Every structure is written in structure tokens, then in C-alpha cells.
Amino acid sequence: MSEKTYPAYAHPLWRRLLLSREAAVIALVVIISMWGYSNIPYFGDTLTLTYLLLDMTTILLIALPMTLVIITGEIDLSVASVVGLSSALVGLLHEHGLGMAASCLAALVVGLVCGAFNGFLVAYVGLPSLAVTIGTLALYRGIAVGLLGTTAVTDFPTGWTDQAATIIGATGIPTVMILFLVLAVVFILLLHFSPFGRGIYDIGLSSEAAQFSGVDVKRTKLLLFVFTGVVSALAGIYFTLRYGSARGDNATGLELQVIAAVLLGGVSIFGGRGKLPGVIAGVLLIGVISSALRLEGVTVNVINIIIGLLLVLSVLSTSVLAWVSDVAARRSRGKAPSQTPAGVASQ
Amino acid sequence: MPTLTRRSAMVAAAGVSVALALTGCSKASTDSGSSGSGSATNAAKALNIVFIPKNLGNPYFDASDAGGKKAVEALGGTYSQVGPQTASPDAQVQYINTAAQQHASAIVISANDPKAIGSALTQAKQSGTKVVTFDSDTDPQYRDIFVNQASPDGIAKAQVDGIAKQIGDSGEIAILSAAANATNQNAWIALMKEDLTKDHPNVKLVDTVYGNDDDQTSFDKTAALLQTHPNLKGIISPTTVGIAAAARYLSTSKEKGKVALTGLGTPNQMRKYVKDGTVKEFYLWNPTDLGYLAAYAAAALAKGEITGKEGDSFTAGTLGDYKVGADGVVLLGDPTAFNAANIDKFDF
């Protein structure tokens, strides 16, 4: 349809999909899984899949709204602190006799308020999200640790905690994946198939242009921060139940793992580019690499080095590609002003 | 058009090179892992003990795990040490799961949370892996044995007897603690008070101050203590941060050598203050012995020699015979005293 308008779309859809960043990440997940399956003892067990998904669930959940936030060119560093706050709150309220359902609901509401506070400061006061969420990272974590101190609340009803680790039949897939899938579908529809989602990309490419073309930039940003707040609180509830332990310091440092996975999945840190399937594959890629290397007895430092290098390579590949195609475009058009293909917004 | 062909070629090339880079990494680990996979298949039969410290790169756990390694190798088993970079329970769970999946004979772990790693440990036990905790325990139902470094009574008594000996069993002393609400500190201080009234009636505890396990606060509180109590003859600091800060203050003050200082400290932190005469003797359990004992307990469980019930006994190499107490607790023994004569033998 748009083949004639945009040079980048000169190839059919299947070919564009096959050569996309998302496809590369998904291919890597498949290649490494297949290699691990035949080379690493115990990697082929369904238990590997179970543990991998259970370990990555919190990151998978938060990566969904985080992707939308990063595509607008903003960032939310306070997510792990909201996880901790939600965990501490569920523990504290439950300890004081409130039912589990009510405690969880209260945690979700607090997550919403935390997100709205971030969103208000970023969208309506106009402060940079990096600065705002570094502040709330400390603020929310401080409140979380203040609520419970150094103690942990652990006396949760076993019905709830057991539920957090149940498996669907003999598949090895944790039941919590259903919750993730539902949220993933909602966020994919929102980002890739709705006017709201197109507005998100527009903001990422140019906030002003988006404003002029009728996107409510402020409201969109506010909503996205509310989404990260609520989903982080949900992840905090899951985290608490999965480990049966509510602590203010739960999930410390998780925000960087989430952002690393989002970037690995092909989202540009400058906004405007990226797709959710790629991000989900990015999270799984980190999970597959870590669990394969752990089973091989590789130490955590080496695992981190490999994932770090992979991340640098993936970011580098985007920049190098943009630069190469920019140079190529200049050459082929002689001295005409360069025009970057739509798919690769140069930074 | 040529631009685009070139571009897609570049994308493909980049994709392939990333894939190659990865398989390159993977290849390397296959080679190093092929010997490991051989031993993993024999794991069900051979003794294979996995140490999981609170975090890697911590000198205390390097010392304890060195003891574990010595013991496992003496028993002819395979020793490995895995663990997270930061001391968080969720990261430990991943390593417990991996060890259980590999059917390790036993896991020896210092728990980052008494409950959060519980379900992972239970699963490991169900798949036949024995579980020994050391240094930090979980709730008793999640492990077979807890190797306790020292009993609160032993810790309190060693420090009280130590300071009494150094000041001639009479005079004023004070305590420099960590945080005012630190559970273990307060338990020890209560026991110290009992020991003082019972065994050392002439030693008078005049003050307890809190340095919050912060170096500067502990340093300042030490200075304040000496000003408020001019007749002070000794200070007990049952925290490694406190004793080091107090020693640093005393070593440059005029009270050096006149006011005795003891407590719980690590040899590496305290070495120079012992050598310059500020501190005569301080105490701590020996982490290397702790790891050594934990490894022997794990091996005894794995071989089926003991089950971890009260009254079971086993031999822990050069440390001698041990008995399992109530709740599956094995006690390492009295704290080790560190002084000028032996401090150079320790590195943690």
C-alpha cells in the first residue's frame, strides 16, 4: 500500500519482517535454545522452561508498559522501587489483618498513584523523566523500606503463594503466563493496532509534530506512566507471592534488567522505534542465555559480561546500520540533502 | 533501489555476525563445558556439593567456601561455588533451581531470606538433594541441617571474659553497638549483662551507644564515650564496623593502650590495630572452619550416614566429632580469639 511513498517499504511485508531486528532476536532465542537442547545436560528438561519463565515473569510484565514509555522517548527508572513498595504494602496490610484480595487491590492503587505522580511531573510539569524517576526510585524505595524496616512478612496463605508457582498440566509453563499473555495482547493491540499507539510513536519521533497532528501528548505520557506504575505493582504482588516473602528491598536493581531487555529487543532509547514482540523475545533471550550458562556452571560475572556485550552489540548494530544507510543514501543521491529511510530514524 | 538492497544486505550481515558472535561464545563454553557435562551425568553417584554464598566476591564467604572446598576435596567429591552478585533471595533461587536440576548431592547455602528461598529448597530436597544452611539459616522445615557459627551465649561470654581479663576484672566499661533495634546485637548485649553480674561483679557497664554500623558515626560515638566517661577502662563492640572505627579512633588518641577494646571483628580489618598495640584480642568464629564443617555435614547427609535428626553424630575431618542438636542445628563451637600471635594466619 505505501510501497510507492516510502522507500523503506520497497520490499514485501514478509521480507521486511524477516530482516527486522525483532526477527533477529527471535532467531537468536531459537538458535541458542536448540544449541542448548543438544549440548547442555538438563537444558532439555521442561523444568528449565518452568524456571526460566518463573524467573523472568516480573521482567516480562514490566517490560510491556516500559516499552511504550521508552518509545515516547521517556524512561521510568522507578519501576523496581514500585515493585518493592507494592511488596512491602501487601505484607504490611496482610500482617495487620486485611484480606489478601484487599491488600493486593490497595497495592495496585498505590502503584497507580506512584505512576500518576511520575506522569504528572513529566507530562504536566515538564520535567525530564530521567531526573524525575531517579528521584522517585529513591523515594518509593525509601517508603518501602520504611514500611517494613529490615523485617520480612512471610505468613501468607499457602493457597495464594502456591498459586504463584503452579504449572499448566505437563507443559512446564507456569500458570502466571496466562496473566502475562492477556496483558501482552492488550499492550500489543494498544501499541500496534490503535490510534493511541500511533500517537506513542509520533511522540517518540517528534513531540511537537505529534502535538500539531492532534496527539494529546501530555495525556498520553501521563497514561503510560500510570500503566508502568500499575503493572509494576502487579509484578510486586506476584514477586511477593512467588517467594512468599514481602520485603522493602525486593527486586532492587530490577529496573536496569527491564530496560536492558527492552533495548535488546530493538527499542530505541531515543524513542520512536521498537516493537513489543521484539521486546518479549529480548527478555526471553536474556533468560535463555542465563539459564543455559548457569547449567554449564558459568559464573554470574561471566553471564553478566556476555549479556552486557550482547546489549552493546545490539545498540551498536542499530547505529552502525543507520550510519551506513545514511552514507549510502547520500552517495546514491549525489549531493542532494540526505533523507533517512523511515524505518531508521537517525539520532 | 541499490541503496535498499545494500541496506537489507547490511541488516542480514549484521544479523549473521551477531549470530556468529553468539555461537562463537557458545562454542567456547561447549568446549569448557564438555568435561563438566561428563561429571554431571555421574553426579547421581559421585559426591557433588554446591556452595551458594549470599553473594560472590565477599571475603567472608571466600574464606568459608575455601574451607568447604578443602573438605569436599578431602572426601573425593566435586566442589562448586555459584551465587548471585548481590545478596538478594530471588537471585539465589535461580542457583538453587539449577543445582537441583543437576541433581547435586547437596547444597550448602547462606540464606538471603529465611522464607523466600524455601519453596526452591523444598523442591531441591524432593529431587534428592540434601540441604545444609550455614551462617544464615532458613526456617527449619526447608533444610536438613543448619551449621551455626556460634551460640549467642558463646559470643557474649567470649567478649565479656575477654574485656574482664584485659582490664584486670574491675572498672568501667561501655558497649558500642550497631543499630538500636538490631535483634542479634540486643540479644548479645542482654546476655553480656547477665554474664557481667554473674561472673564479673566489679566490672561495671556504664553506657551503651549505637554507631548504626556506620564507620563515621561509630568513630564519633567512641570519641564521645571517652569524653563522657573519663574513668572508662574498656569498650566492647560486638560489630565488625564498630570495632574497626573504635580502633581507628583509639589508635591516634592519647587513650591508646590505656582503654582496652575488644569485640567482634575480622582479622583483615583489625590487623594493623593489633600490631600497633591498640587492640590485644578480639573474637569471631572462623569462617573457614564453618565452611569445612558445613561440607562434612552435607557429605554425611548425602551418603545417608545421618538424616539431620537430633542426636545424629558425624566426624568432620580435622575438626573432630559433632552432634546434631535440637531443630537440626550443629554448633561450630566457641568463637576464635584473634591476637598478635595468630592473626597472620587468617585472611578474611
Interface residues (C-beta under 8 A of the other chain):
Chain A: P7 A8 A10 H11 R15 L19 S20 A23 A24 A27 L28 I31 I32 W35 N39 I40 P41 Y42 D45 L47 T48 Y51 D55 G149 A152 T154 T161 A165 F239 Y243 G244 S245 R247 D249 N250 A251 T252 G253 S290 S291 L293 R294 L295 E296 G297 V298 T299 V300 N301 N304 I306 L310 L313 S314 S317 V320 L321 V324 S325 A328 A329 S332 P341
Chain B: M1 P2 T3 L4 R6 R7 S8 M10 V11 A12 A14 G15 V18 A19 A21 L22 T23 C25 S26 S29 T30 S32 G33 G36 S37 A40 T41 L56 S80 V82 G83 P84 Q85 T86 S88 P89 D90 A91 V93 Q94 Y95 N97 T98 Q101 Q102 D113 P114 K115 A116 I117 G118 S119 N181
